[in-house]
Amino acid sequence: MASKTAPPEKFIVEIIKPSHYDDEGYVIQWRRAFIPSNSLACLYALVQDCQERRVLGDGVEIEAHAHDECHAVVPTRRIIRRVRANGGRGLVMLAGVQSNQFARAIDLAAEFRAAGVPVAVGGFHVSGCLAMLPEPPAEICTLQEMGVTLFAGEAEGRMAGFLADAFHGRLKPIYDYLDDLPDLAGQPTPYLPPDIARRSLYFAPVDAGRGCPFKCSFCTIINVQGRKSRCRDAEDLERAIRTQAAQGIRRFFITDDNLARNRNWEAIFDRLIALRDEGVAIKFMMQIDTMAHKLPGFVDKAARAGCTRVFIGLESVNPENLADCGKAQNKVGQYREMLMAWRARHVLTHAGYILGFPADTPQSIERDIRLIQRELPIDIMEFFVWTPLPGSADHKALYESGAWLEPDLNKFDTEHVTLRHPRMDGRTWQDLYDRAWRLYYSPEHVRTLLRRGHVIGAGMKHLVAAIAGYYGSFLAEGLHPLQCGLFRRRVRWTRRPGLARENPLWFYPRRVWQTAVAFARLAWYALKVELIRRQIARDPRAKEYTDAAIAPVGAGEDAGSDLDGRVALRRAV
């Protein structure tokens, strides 16, 4: 009689990307989120690769589950039951935890550790603190006291050994690979199961490389991922996008901090152009610097490859601010030339602007925003409060000087004031953040944005959707658009510890009302923007519109000037 084959042993890996708490203590999450998590995609792909290679032995199956708390309620009790039913053979990995998500990560870790489930935490906060501070801060010590494993650095090339340690019950307190950054060539490319990828409203994440050569003092990238660009092979990236496109995912966010400094950018674009020539209609958004348009062929090939949006770290139009934060690569006098280059290829420009540099005042910021409205053809502006993120040179300097810093890491989300400003009190600075959004997206300037968009005759519906999505989200939810999504969830029992759980008779009717009001505000604003677009489209002379921002470069200005920048932009105070 033939002997029965024993079922394979199983090791469960739960990969969770935490969200963070809002000002009322509820986890910020949505039915569908705007921005996907590349960290989650990277770790999921690495764990799947380990399963395919049978790194724990032929008789062990690795069962991986991915959870993005930005668009799903993390089933903590189900995870605990699943690991217990498997004889305790499992691991929870809290992935890509940023500083503002650390409080939530601690609370999740505490729940799992209380149930005896092993937990590991990685991401920019752990890596940044270990890279830049002389000793671990209190919140990291809290995790260590719980018996949580810390993972600093990147997991490529290390996941097999890490999972083996977890499987055999020999996890170390700290895995520190900050001084040994891996080569990304030939590594598994980021990937999420289609059902999870589709819960992000616009894009699936993929990275083509990591690191940045610049020296911005507010940046954590350079101190965690290094200042040398490390790149994936173009064929690896093409394979990853082709695989996901075959599953119906056609929109991507290339998450490199600066794709223009990836030495393989041209080979990557050529591969994507060829993919589109085959009829695979992919589109993508990417992040670049203000000098990317100077690279021969970069803008043209990006557009042909399917780039429809670029995010540019403008940061400021005040040369004093740029010098203070080490952003020497930003040449204020060349901003308009750069923006016009992208405009000519019908690519929407998103620009990040930081509020609260030491030289800023409420008057100077308002003046600078009006200058931007008048002089620069930016489509979407995103405002951020200057925040000394752990892992940045700014944070290290303030920490070592003993300066006051906000003790609640949940507020390190670039929306809240977290330090003292030399020229403004905290209330004024916080109010300035709200005012900046309302000032830039004034009804008059929204009309100007749409008139400029109509002149080039392409992407108007995308521009309307972008304006309504970004500013409409801010109006409806009071959150930064990058934290927003579609249909906000508030789960009564996931409120932050220390805050009372609300009575359901009060909580649920209030949630219905809040949801209705938010949806009505967003719908009404989107309708107003669309009506403006239609009004402009009916104007027979709309194509004749021009202004200082979209006039041909060189008409009355020196596009290459790198003097103070104020003369080049004809600043009118």
NUTIVEX-28458 format. One record per atom (N, C-alpha, C): residue in one letter; x, z, y. Coordinates in steps of 0.2 Angstrom, whole numbers, plus 5000, padded with zeros to 4 digits. Each point is the difference from the previous one (the first is absolute). Layout:
REM residues N
aXZY ...
END
This chain:
REM residues 573
m500450004994 m499650005006 m500450005006 a499949955005 a500450005006 a499950065004 s500650025003 s500050065005 s499749985006 k499650045004 k499849995006 k500550005006 t500049965004 t500550005006 t499850055005 a500450055001 a499950055005 a499949975007 p499550025004 p499949975007 p500650025004 p500149955005 p500650025004 p499950065005 e500550035001 e500050065005 e499949975007 k499750045004 k499849985007 k500350045005 f500349975005 f500250045006 f499649985006 i499750045004 i499549985005 i500450015007 v500049955004 v500350005007 v499449995005 e499950045004 e499550005005 e500449995007 i499949945003 i500449995006 i499550005006 i500150055005 i499550015005 i500349995007 k499749965004 k500249995007 k499550055004 p500350055003 p499550055004 p499849975006 s499550025003 s499849985007 s500150075004 h499750015005 h500150065004 h499450025003 y500050065003 y499350035003 y499949985007 d499349995001 d499849995007 d500050075004 d499849995006 d500050065005 d499550064997 e499549984996 e499650054997 e500250024993 g500549984998 g500350024994 g499749964994 y499749945001 y499849964994 y500549944999 v500149994993 v500549944999 v499749945003 i500549965003 i499849945002 i500049944995 q499449984998 q499949954995 q499449955001 w500049954997 w499549945001 w499849974994 r499449975000 r499849964995 r500649944999 r500249975005 r500549955000 r500550025006 a500650004999 a500550025005 a500349935003 f500350015006 f500349945003 f500749994997 i500450054999 i500749994998 i500250024993 p500349964996 p500150024993 p500750045000 s500150044994 s500650045000 s500549964996 n500649985003 n500549964996 n500450054995 s500050075002 s500450054996 s499650004993 l499350005001 l499650014994 l500149944995 a500149945004 a500049944996 a500749994997 c500650035003 c500650004997 c500150044994 l499750065001 l500150054994 l499549984994 y499549975002 y499549984994 y500449944996 a500349965004 a500449944997 a500650034996 l500350055002 l500650024997 l499850044993 v499450045001 v499850034994 v499749954994 q499749955003 q499849954995 q500649964997 d500549995004 d500649974997 d500350054994 c500050065002 c500250054995 c499649994993 q499450005001 q499549994994 q500249944996 e500149945004 e500149944996 e500750004997 r500550045003 r500650004996 r500150064995 r499450045000 r500050054995 r500650055001 v500150025006 v500550055001 v500050074997 l499450024998 l499950064997 l500050004993 g500249944997 g500049994993 g499449954998 d500149974994 d499449954998 d499450044998 g500050064998 g499450044999 g499750045005 v500249985007 v499750045005 v499749955005 e499450005002 e499649965005 e500050045006 i500249965006 i499950035006 i499449985003 e499550045002 e499449985003 e500050025007 a500049955004 a500050015008 a499449995003 h499850055005 h499449995004 h500350015007 a499749955005 a500250005007 a499450035004 h500150045005 h499550025004 h500250005007 d499649975005 d500249995007 d499450045003 e500250065003 e499550055002 e499749975007 c500349955003 c499749975006 c499349974998 h499949974994 h499449974999 h499750024993 a500250064998 a499750034993 a500150075000 v499550044998 v500150074999 v500450014994 v500550045001 v500550014994 v499650054995 p499949984994 p499750044995 p500450054997 t500250055003 t500550054998 t499750044994 r499450014999 r499850044994 r500049954994 r499949945001 r500049954994 r500749994998 i500550005005 i500749994999 i500250064996 i499850065002 i500350064996 i499750004993 r499449984999 r499750004994 r500349954995 r500249945003 r500349944997 r500750034997 v500450035004 v500750024998 v499950064995 r499550045001 r499950064995 r499849974993 a499649955000 a499849974994 a500549964997 n500549995003 n500649964998 n500650054998 g499850074999 g500550054998 g500450025006 g499849985006 g500550025006 g500549955001 r500049954996 r500549945001 r499849965006 g500250015006 g499849965006 g500450025006 l499949965005 l500450015006 l499649985006 v499950045005 v499749975007 v500649995005 m500049945002 m500549985005 m499649995007 l500250035005 l499749995007 l500449965003 a499849945002 a500449945002 a500049995007 g500649985003 g500149985007 g499750055005 v500150064999 v499750055004 v500350005007 q499649995005 q500350005007 q499950075003 s500350015005 s500050075003 s499250025002 n499649965002 n499350025002 n499650014993 q500349974995 q499650014993 q500350064996 f500550035003 f500350064996 f499650064999 a499650025005 a499550054998 a499549994995 r499849945000 r499549984995 r500449994993 a500649985000 a500450004994 a500150074997 i500150045004 i500150074998 i499450034996 d499449995003 d499450024998 d499849974993 l500249934999 l499949974994 l500450034995 a500750005002 a500550034995 a499850074998 a499750045004 a499950074998 a499450004995 e499549965001 e499549994995 e500249984993 f500549955000 f500249984993 f500550054997 r500450035004 r500550054998 r499650064997 a499550025003 a499650064998 a499749984993 a499949944998 a499849984994 a500549994995 g500750015002 g500549994996 g500349924999 v499749965004 v500249935000 v500649995004 p500649974997 p500649985004 p499849965006 v500450015005 v499949965006 v500649985003 a500149945003 a500649985004 a499749975006 v500450015006 v499849985006 v500649965003 g499949945003 g500549965003 g499749975006 g500449965004 g499849965006 g500450025006 f499849985006 f500450005006 f500150075002 h499550054999 h500150065003 h500650044996 v499950004993 v500550034996 v500749975001 s500049935000 s500749975001 s500350015007 g499549995005 g500350015007 g500250075001 c499750054998 c500250075001 c500750014996 l500149984994 l500650014996 l500549965003 a499949945003 a500549965003 a500350025007 m499550045004 m500250015007 m500150075001 l499750054997 l500050075002 l500550044996 p500350055003 p500550044996 p499750044994 e499450025000 e499750034995 e499249984999 p499850014994 p499349984999 p499550045004 p499549975004 p499550045004 p499550044995 a499650045004 a499650054996 a499549964995 e499749945002 e499549974996 e500349974994 i500749985000 i500349984994 i500250064995 c500250055003 c500150064996 c499350034997 t499549995003 t499350014997 t499949974994 l500249935000 l499949964994 l500550024994 q500650025002 q500550024995 q499850074997 e499750045004 e499750064997 e499549994995 m499649955001 m499449984995 m500349974994 g500749985000 g500249974994 g499949925000 v499949985006 v499949935001 v500749965001 t500149954997 t500649965000 t500049955006 l500650005004 l500149965006 l500449944998 f499749945002 f500449944999 f500249975007 a500649995001 a500349975006 a500349944999 g499849955004 g500349934999 g499549964996 e500349944997 e499649954997 e500050004993 a499549984997 a499950014992 a500249944996 e500249955003 e500249944997 e500750024996 g500049984993 g500650014996 g500050084998 r499550045002 r500050074998 r499450024997 m499549965000 m499350024997 m500150024993 a500349964996 a500150014993 a500350074998 g500550025003 g500350064999 g499650065002 f499649995006 f499650055003 f499450014995 l499749954998 l499450014995 l500350034994 a500649984997 a500250034994 a500150085001 d500350025006 d500050075002 d499450035000 a499549975003 a499350035000 a499750004993 f500149954996 f499750004993 f500350064996 h500650015001 h500450054995 h500050075004 g499650015005 g499950065003 g500750035004 r500449955002 r500650035003 r500149975007 l499450005004 l500149985007 l500450045004 k500449975004 k500550045005 k499650025006 p500250055004 p499750025006 p500049945005 i500649975001 i500149945005 i500349944996 y499849955002 y500349934998 y500249975007 d500650005002 d500349985006 d500449934999 y499749955003 y500349934999 y500149975007 l500050045005 l500149985007 l500749965001 d500550024997 d500649975001 d500249954995 d499549984996 d500049954995 d499449955000 l500049965005 l499449965001 l500049944995 p499549984997 p500049954994 p500049935003 d500349954996 d500049935001 d499349984998 l499649975004 l499349984999 l499949934996 a500649965000 a500049944996 a499850014993 g499549974997 g499850004993 g499650064998 q499850045005 q499650064999 q499349984999 p499650044997 p499349995000 p499750005007 t499649955001 t499749995007 t499350045000 p499950035006 p499450045001 p499349974998 y499650044997 y499449974996 y499550065000 l499449985001 l499450054999 l499549964996 p499650044996 p499549974996 p499549975005 p499749944998 p499649975005 p499450045002 d499750044996 d499450045003 d500350055005 i500650025000 i500250055006 i500349955006 a500349954998 a500249955006 a499449985004 r499549994997 r499449975004 r499750055004 r500150074999 r499750055004 r500450005007 s500549975001 s500349995006 s499749945004 l499750015006 l499649955003 l500349935001 y500650005001 y500449945002 y500549984996 f500550044998 f500649984997 f500250044994 a500449964995 a500350034995 a500750015002 p500450064998 p500750015003 p500549974995 v500549985003 v500649974997 v500650015004 d500650024998 d500650005004 d500549964998 a500349965005 a500549954998 a500750035001 g500150065003 g500650045001 g499950065004 r500550045000 r500050065004 r500650015004 g500050055005 g500550015004 g499949965007 c500450035005 c500049965007 c500650025003 p500349945003 p500750015003 p500050045007 f499450015003 f500050025007 f500050085000 k500150035006 k500150075001 k499550045004 c499349984999 c499550035004 c500050084998 s500050045005 s500150074999 s499350034997 f499549975001 f499350034997 f499949984993 c500449954997 c499949974994 c500350044994 t499650014995 t500250034994 t500349954994 i499849945001 i500249954995 i500750004999 i500450005006 i500749995000 i500450064996 n499750055000 n500350064998 n499850024992 v499549964998 v499750014993 v500249944996 q499949945003 q500149944996 q500649965002 g500450035005 g500649975002 g500049955006 r500549985003 r500149955005 r500249944997 k500149994994 k500249944997 k499449974996 s499849945002 s499449974997 s500249984992 r499550034996 r500149994993 r499449954998 c500149954996 c499549955000 c499849984992 r499449994999 r499749974994 r500249935000 d500149974994 d500049934999 d499449965002 a500149955003 a499449965002 a499549984994 e500349984994 e499649994994 e499650064998 d500350065001 d499650064998 d499450015004 l500149995006 l499450015005 l499549944999 e500249944999 e499649954998 e499650014994 r500350034995 r499750024993 r499450055001 a500250055004 a499550055002 a499449985003 i500149965005 i499549975004 i499649954996 r500349964996 r499649954996 r499650044995 t500350054997 t499650044995 t499450035003 q500050035006 q499550035003 q499549955003 a500249945002 a499649955002 a499549974995 a500350004994 a499649984994 a499550054998 q500050065003 q499550054999 q499550005006 g500149955004 g499550005006 g500250035006 i500650035000 i500350045006 i500449955004 r499849985006 r500349945004 r500350035006 r499950065002 r500350035007 r500550054998 f500550005004 f500650054998 f500350025007 f500250064999 f500450045005 f500750014998 i500549965003 i500750004998 i500250065004 t500250064996 t500150065004 t500750025002 d500449955000 d500750015002 d500050025007 d500450055002 d500050025007 d500249955005 n500449954997 n500249945005 n500249944995 l499549964999 l500149954995 l500549955003 a500149995007 a500449965003 a500850014998 r500150064998 r500750024999 r500150004992 n499549984996 n500149994993 n500449934999 r500650004997 r500449945000 r499749954996 n499550014996 n499649964996 n499449975003 w499950015006 w499349985003 w499949935000 e500549965000 e499849925000 e499849984993 a500450034995 a499849984993 a499350034998 i499950065003 i499350034999 i499549955003 f500149985006 f499549965003 f499949934997 d500649974998 d500049944996 d499550004994 r500150064996 r499650014994 r499350015001 l499850035006 l499350015002 l499749935002 i500449975004 i499849935002 i499849964994 a500550004995 a499849964994 a499450024996 l499950075000 l499450024997 l499449985004 r500050005006 r499449985004 r499949924999 d500649964999 d499949934999 d499749994993 e500050054996 e499749994993 e499250015001 g499850035006 g499350015001 g499850084999 v500650044999 v499850075000 v500050035007 a499450015003 a500050015007 a500150075002 i500650024999 i500250075002 i500150015008 k499950065002 k500250025007 k500350075000 f500450015005 f500350065000 f500250025007 m500150075001 m500250035006 m500750034999 m500450005005 m500750034999 m500250045007 q500550044999 q500350045006 q500749965001 i500149995007 i500649975002 i500250045007 d500649985002 d500350025006 d499849955006 t500250025006 t499849965006 t500549945000 m500550004996 m500549945001 m499949954994 a499550014995 a500049964995 a499949935001 h499749985006 h499849935002 h500749965001 k500550045001 k500749975002 k500349974994 l499850024994 l500249974993 l499849934999 p500449955000 p499849934999 p499550004994 g499449975002 g499549984995 g499650064997 f500150065003 f499750064997 f499250005002 v499949995006 v499250005002 v499749944996 d500349945000 d499649944997 d499950014993 k500550034996 k500050004993 k499550064998 a500050055004 a499650064999 a499249985001 a499949965005 a499349975000 a499849964995 r500549954998 r499849964994 r500050034994 a500350064999 a500050044994 a499350044999 g499650005006 g499450044999 g499950065005 c500550015004 c500050065005 c499549995005 t499550055000 t499549995005 t500050065005 r500450054999 r500150065004 r500750025000 v500350025006 v500650045000 v499950065003 f500450064998 f500050065004 f500750005003 i500050025006 i500650005004 i500150075003 g500650034999 g500150065003 g500249995008 l499549995004 l500249995007 l500250075003 e499750054998 e500150075002 e500050025008 s500249965004 s500050015007 s500249945004 v499850005007 v500249955004 v500550035005 n500150064999 n500450045005 n500750004997 p500549965003 p500750004997 p500350075000 e499850055004 e500350074999 e499850034993 n499349994999 n499850024993 n500349974994 l500149945001 l500449964994 l500750024999 a500350015006 a500750034999 a500050074998 d499550045002 d500050074997 d499950004993 c499649964997 c499950004993 c500449964996 g500549975003 g500549964996 g499849934998 k499449985003 k499749934998 k500449955004 a500649994999 a500449955004 a499849934999 q499749994994 q499949934998 q499449975004 n499650055003 n499449975004 n500249985007 k499949945001 k500249975007 k499349995004 v499950045004 v499350005004 v499949935003 g500549975003 g500049945003 g499849944995 q500150014994 q499949954995 q499350014996 y499650055002 y499450024996 y499649945000 r499949975006 r499449955001 r500349934996 e500649995000 e500249944996 e499950014993 m500150064997 m499950024993 m499349994999 l499550035004 l499350004998 l499849935000 m500249965005 m499849935001 m500249964994 a500650014997 a500249974994 a499550014994 w499850064999 w499550014995 w499349975001 r499850015007 r499449975002 r499949924998 a500649975002 a500049934998 a499849984993 r500250044996 r499849994992 r499450044998 h499650025005 h499350034999 h500150064995 v500550045001 v500150064997 v499850065004 l499550044998 l499850065004 l500650055001 t500150025006 t500550055001 t499750075001 h500350054996 h499850075000 h500650045003 a500050035005 a500550045003 a499950075000 g500550044998 g500050075000 g500350035007 y499750055003 y500250025006 y500050085000 i500650035001 i500050075000 i499950035007 l499650065000 l499850035006 l500450075000 g500350025005 g500350065001 g500850014999 f500349945001 f500750015000 f500250045006 p500650035000 p500250055006 p499949975007 a500149945001 a499949975007 a499349995002 d499550004995 d499349985001 d499650055004 t499649985004 t499550045004 t499349974999 p499550035001 p499349975000 p500049935004 q500350015006 q500049945005 q500449954997 s500650014998 s500449954997 s499749964994 i499750044996 i499749974994 i499449955002 e499650035005 e499449955002 e500349945003 r500550015004 r500349945004 r500349954994 d500350034995 d500349954995 d499549974996 i499450034998 i499549974997 i499749945004 r499950025006 r499749945005 r500549945000 l500750025000 l500549955000 l499949954994 i500050044994 i499949964994 i499449965000 q499450035002 q499449965000 q500149935004 r500450015006 r500049945005 r500649954997 e500550034997 e500649964999 e500149984993 l499850034995 l500249994993 l499449984996 p500149944996 p499449984996 p500050034993 i499950075000 i499950044994 i499349994998 d499950004994 d499350004998 d499750074998 i500450034996 i499750074998 i500650055002 m499850055004 m500450065001 m499850064996 e500550034998 e499950064996 e500550065003 f499650055002 f500450065004 f500150054995 f500650045001 f500250054996 f500350055005 v499950074998 v500350055004 v500750014997 w500550005005 w500750014998 w500050074996 t500349994994 t500050064995 t500750004997 p500350065000 p500650014996 p499950014993 l500049944996 l499850014993 l500650034996 p499950044996 p500650034996 p500349944996 g500750005001 g500449944997 g500249955006 s499850025006 s500249965005 s500650035004 a500449975004 a500550035004 a499750045005 d499449985003 d499650045005 d499950074997 h499750004994 h499850074997 h500650044999 k500549974997 k500650044999 k500350035006 a500049975006 a500350025006 a499550065003 l499449994999 l499550055003 l500050064995 y500149994994 y500050064995 y500650045001 e500649975001 e500650035001 e500150045006 s499649975005 s500050035007 s499650065000 g499550014995 g499650065000 g499349985005 a499949945001 a499449985004 a499450024997 w499550015003 w499350014997 w499849944997 l499850004994 l499649944996 l499450034997 e499549965000 e499350024997 e500150024993 p499850064998 p500150024994 p499649974994 d499449975002 d499649974995 d500249934999 l500349984995 l500249944998 l499449955000 n499450024999 n499449964999 n500049965007 k500250025005 k500049975007 k500549955001 f500549994996 f500549965001 f499849934998 d499549975003 d499749944998 d500049955005 t500450015005 t500149965006 t499449995004 e499550054999 e499450005004 e499950065004 h500450054998 h500050075003 h500650025004 v500050045005 v500650025003 v500350054996 t500750004999 t500350054995 t500650035003 l500149995007 l500650035003 l499850005007 r500550035004 r499950015007 r500349945004 h499749985005 h500249945004 h500350035007 p500549975002 p500350025006 p499649995007 r499549954999 r499749985006 r499250014999 m499850024995 m499250004999 m499950064995 d499450045002 d499850054995 d499749974994 g499950044995 g499749974994 g499349975000 r499650035004 r499349975001 r500049935003 t500450005006 t500149945003 t500249944996 w500550024996 w500349954995 w499549984995 q499750044997 q499549994995 q499449955003 d499850025006 d499549965003 d500249935002 l500750005001 l500349935002 l499949954994 y500150034994 y500049964994 y499349975000 d499450045001 d499449975000 d499949955005 r500250015006 r500049965006 r500349934999 a500650004997 a500449944999 a499549954996 w499750024994 w499649964996 w499449975005 r499750045004 r499449985004 r500249965005 l500650015003 l500349965005 l500249934998 y500349994994 y500249944998 y499449964998 y499650034996 y499449964998 y499450015004 s500149995007 s499550005005 s499649944999 p499350005002 p499649944999 p500449945003 e500350015006 e500349945004 e500649984996 h500450044997 h500649974996 h499849974993 v499450034997 v499849974994 v499849935001 r499649995006 r499849935002 r500749965001 t500550025003 t500649975001 t500349984993 l500050044996 l500349994993 l499749944997 l499350005000 l499649954997 l500149935004 r500150015006 r500149935004 r500649974998 r500650055000 r500649974998 r500049974993 g499650044995 g500049974993 g499649945000 h499549995004 h499649935000 h500549945002 v500450025004 v500449945003 v500449974994 i500350044996 i500449974994 i499649974995 g499350025000 g499549974995 g500150024993 a500350054998 a500050024993 a500050084999 g499750024995 g500050074998 g499650045004 m499449975003 m499650045005 m499650064996 k499849984994 k499650044996 k500450064998 h500749984998 h500450064998 h500250045006 l500149975006 l500150045006 l499450055001 v499449975000 v499450055001 v500050054995 a500149994994 a500050054994 a500650055002 a500549985002 a500650045001 a499850055006 i499849975005 i499850055006 i499450054998 a499549974997 a499550044998 a500250054995 g500449984995 g500350054995 g500450055003 y500549995004 y500550055003 y499650045005 y499849975005 y499750055005 y499350024998 g499749964996 g499350034998 g500150064996 s500550004995 s500150064996 s500250065004 f500449995005 f500250055004 f499450035004 l499549965002 l499450025003 l499650044996 a499949974994 a499550034995 a500250064997 e500750004998 e500250064996 e500550055003 g500249985006 g500550045004 g500750014996 l500149954996 l500750004996 l500449945002 h500650004999 h500449945000 h499849954995 p499949935002 p499849954996 p500450004993 l500650015000 l500450004994 l499850054995 q499650055002 q499750054996 q499349994998 c499749955003 c499349984999 c499949964994 g499349994999 g499849954995 g499349995001 l499649994994 l499349985000 l499650064997 f499650035003 f499650054998 f500450064998 r500050055005 r500450064999 r499650054995 r500550034996 r499850054995 r500250075003 r499550044999 r500250075001 r499850044994 v500450034996 v499850044994 v500050075002 r499550034999 r499950075002 r500550054997 w500149994993 w500450054997 w500849985000 t500249955004 t500749995001 t500250025007 r499750045003 r500250025007 r500650054999 r500449995006 r500650045000 r500050074998 p500450034996 p500050074999 p500050045006 g499650065000 g500050045006 g499449985005 l499749944999 l499449995004 l499450004995 a499550035003 a499450014996 a499749944997 r499750004994 r499649954997 r499350005003 e499849945003 e499450005004 e499450004995 n499550035003 n499350014996 n499849934999 p499849984994 p499749934999 p499449985004 l499650055001 l499449985004 l500249985007 w500650025003 w500249985006 w500549944999 f500450004995 f500549955000 f499849934998 y499549994996 y499849944998 y499649965005 p499550045003 p499649965006 p500549985005 r500550055002 r500549985005 r500449944998 r500249994994 r500449954998 r499649935000 v499350004999 v499649945000 v500049985008 w499950055004 w500049995007 w500649975003 q500650034998 q500649985002 q500249934998 t499849984993 t500149944998 t499649945003 a499450025002 a499549955003 a500349995007 v500250055004 v500349995007 v500649965000 a500550024995 a500649965000 a499949934998 f499549984995 f499949934998 f499749975006 a499550035004 a499749975006 a500549995005 r500450045001 r500549995006 r500549944998 l500250004994 l500449944998 l499649945000 a499450004997 a499649935000 a499949985007 w499850055005 w499849985006 w500749975004 y500550034999 y500649985003 y500249934997 a500049994994 a500149934997 a499649955003 l499350025000 l499549955003 l500249985007 k500250055004 k500249995007 k500649955001 v500550014995 v500649965000 v499849934998 e499649994995 e499849944998 e499649965005 l499550035004 l499749975005 l500449985006 i500550035001 i500549985005 i500349934998 r500250004993 r500349944997 r499649945001 r499350014998 r499649955001 r499949975007 q500050055004 q499949985007 q500649965003 i500650024998 i500649965001 i499949934997 a499850004994 a500049934996 a499549955003 r499550035003 r499549965004 r500249975006 d500650035003 d500249985007 d500449934999 p499849955003 p500349944999 p500750005003 r500250045005 r500650015003 r500550054997 a499850034994 a500350064998 a500749984997 k500149934998 k500749984998 k500550005006 e499750005006 e500549995006 e500250075002 y499850054997 y500250075002 y500850015000 t500350035004 t500750025000 t500150065004 d500550044999 d500250055004 d500850014999 a500250065003 a500850015000 a500250014993 a499650034996 a500350014993 a500149944996 i499549955000 i500049944996 i500349945004 a500250015006 a500449945003 a500649984996 p500249945000 p500649984997 p500650045002 v500450024995 v500650045001 v500449965005 g500350035005 g500449975004 g499749985007 a499350015000 a499749985006 a500050065005 g500550015004 g500150055005 g500350064997 e500350004994 e500350064998 e500649984995 d500550045000 d500649994996 d499850034993 a499849964995 a499950034993 a500550034997 g500649995002 g500650034996 g500350065004 s499750025005 s500350055004 s500050074996 d500650035001 d500150074996 d500250055005 l499849995007 l500250055005 l499550064999 d499750025005 d499650064999 d499449984996 g499849945000 g499449984997 g499450005004 r500050045005 r499450005005 r500049945005 v500649975002 v500049945003 v499749954996 a500349994994 a499849954996 a499349994998 l499650065000 l499350004999 l499650015007 r500349995005 r499750005007 r499550065000 r500350064999 r499750065001 r499750015007 a499350025000 a499750015006 a499750074999 v500350055004 v499850075000 v499450015005 
END
